[in-house]
Amino acid sequence: PHLIASIEGTPLIMSGNRSKILVDMSSKLKGDALEKHVETIFKMLGKRNVKRNVTLIDSFGNRSQIDVTYGWFFKRYIECKNYSNSTVPLSDIAKFKEVLSLNKIPHQRGLFITTSDYVPRATTIGIKTINGVELEQLTIRAINRLQRRNRFLWQLASIVA
């Protein structure tokens, strides 16, 4: 394993074909680190109105917490799970889908991100999923976008100066 980036103080470790947030943290800290990482990725990708820990209140008065959201009119709602040694079960995806439903949010606006993988059936119930390999690719894409943007800004600054 080797460090490829530190995003807002959160080290990203690459290990084979998987990206992993440091595995020696407590479960809560690992979850928070992944949520912060995902928030940063979407900001780097140019998404607007990116927020963490958004509370929704459904028509029954029940509160639900969404890990990350982005967008203004057509929001995306993201659930993050940092599972080191197990796959995400169908029940986790189904629970997230139900939270969206209870809040009258189309399930197509949901996105479930994990550092591991999913049981096969979990990817077939209508919620878009991103596994650890895809998260690594998304992270690299975000870093590359930021590097291109910075090169452009330096070039622009040298022309103006």
Beta strands, then each sheet from edge to edge (+ up, - down):
strand 1: 2-7
strand 2: 10-15
strand 3: 18-21
strand 4: 51-57
strand 5: 63-70
strand 6: 76-81
strand 7: 110-114
strand 8: 128-130
sheet 1: 1+ 2- 3+
sheet 2: 4+ 5- 6+ 7+ 8+
end
